[in-house]
Amino acid sequence: MTTISTVGNRVFVDTGAYYAFIDRDDRYHRKAAGVFEAIGNIRQVTTDLVVSECFSLVRYRLGLSQALSFLDKIYAARDKGFVSIAYHGPEHEREVRELLARFADQRLSYVDAFSLVLLNKKGAPKDVFTFDRHFYLAKCNIIPGDLR
């Protein structure tokens, strides 16, 4: 596992990391559980689009009850200051569109593109917990780091 640098004591968490933790049958479940244990009380940063995408995956693969439980937990963690959720808005649309066009050779989702736009902003977390190889485009410290 790549070491967690915790620059600014924050880590960006992508959909796949949350989903793998929730789904005990996911091939990355054990790894996700280990990373969440390792990051402990480090503040998580994610986006509303990641929350939406994860909710949908859990809803259709594991059921509504688990999907609603995910929402309850993520919003409770936000309300306690443990998770920060960045919200997509019209001010991001141009940058997301440009990033999608610039990396046309990659199979980026809109959700991934928005996350990458945020990660390229000044002051963004430098650690990214993901199982998605596209996040190497952000030139961040990828956790768990063995995706190549």
N, C-alpha and C positions, 0 to 999 in steps of 0.2 A: 504494500500500500504506500502511495505517495504520502510524505509527511504533510501535516496540516500546518500551513504557515500562519494562519489566522491574522493576516494583516488587517488591522482594524477590528479584530476579534469578531469577524462575521464570515459566514460561508453561504454562498448561493446554492440553493437546492432545486434541482430540476425534477420534472415529472417522474422519470424513471427511478430516481432514488426513493421518492415517496412511495411509488407503486410497489417496487420490489420489497420495501419494508412491510407493506400492508399484506401482500400476497405471499403467504408462506410456501406456496408451490412455485414461485418465481425462481428462475435459475440464479438470480443475484440476491435472493432474500438474506442468506447468511451474511454475505458481504455487506449488504445495506444495514443490517442490524449491527454489525461490528463497527461500521463507520458512524452510525448515529450514536453508538455508545462512546466512541472515541471523541466525537465533537462535543459531547456532554452539554455544557451550558453555553457553548458558543452560539451567538445570535444567528439565526437562520434568516436568509433573505430569499424571497421567491416572488413570483408575479401572480396577478389575478388570472392570467391565461394559463399558467402552470396549474393553479388550483382547479380551474375549469377543466383542463385536459385530464388531470388526475381523477377528478370526480367522475368524469365520463368513462374513463378506463375501468375504474372500480365498479361503477354502476353497471356497466354492461358485461363485465367479466365475473364479478363477485357478488353483485346484487345491490339493491337500493339501501338496505340496512347498513352495509359496510361503507357505502359511499357517503351516506349521511353522517356516519360516525367519523369518517375522515374530515368532513366539513366542520363538525363540532370540535374536533381536536385541533385543527389548524386555526380556527377562529378563536378558540380559547387560548391557544399559545400566542396568537397575535395580541389578544386583549391583555395578556400578562407581560407583553413586551419581549417575548422569547422569539417570535417570528415577525418579520417585517414583510408586508406585501406591497410591491410596487404595482401601480395600476396603469394599464394601457390607456392611452388617450389619443386624440387627434394630433397632438404635438409629436407623436412618435411615428405616425403613418409614413411620412416621407422617408425617414431614416430606415424603417423596416423594409419598405419597398426597394430602396437603393441597395440595401444589404442583400436582399433576395436576388436582385439582378446581378450584383457583383459576384456572388457565389452561385451562379446558375448551374455550375458543374456539380454542386452539392445537393443532396436531397433534404434541404432544410424545410421544416414546417414554419408556418407563421409564428407559432409559439416560440420555437427555437430562435428565429430571427429577432423577435422582440427581446428575448433574454440576452442575446449577443449584443444588441444595441445598448442595453442597460449596462452590461459588463464592460463595455468600452468607454463608459462615462468616467470622468474623474471621480475618485472616491468610491468606486464600485468595489465589491469584495474581490479579492484575488484568488480565493479558493472556490472551486465549483464542485459540488457533489453531484455526479451524473454518471450514467452508463451510456451516454450518447457521445460518440466520437466527434460530432460536429463542434463541440465546445472547445476543441483545440484551436479553432479559429479565433477564439477570444484571447489566446495567449495567456491563459490563467493556469494556476496550479490545479490540475484535475485530480479529484479524489474519486475513486480509489487509485487511479493512475495507471492501471494495467490494461487499457483499452486498445492500444495500438496493435 
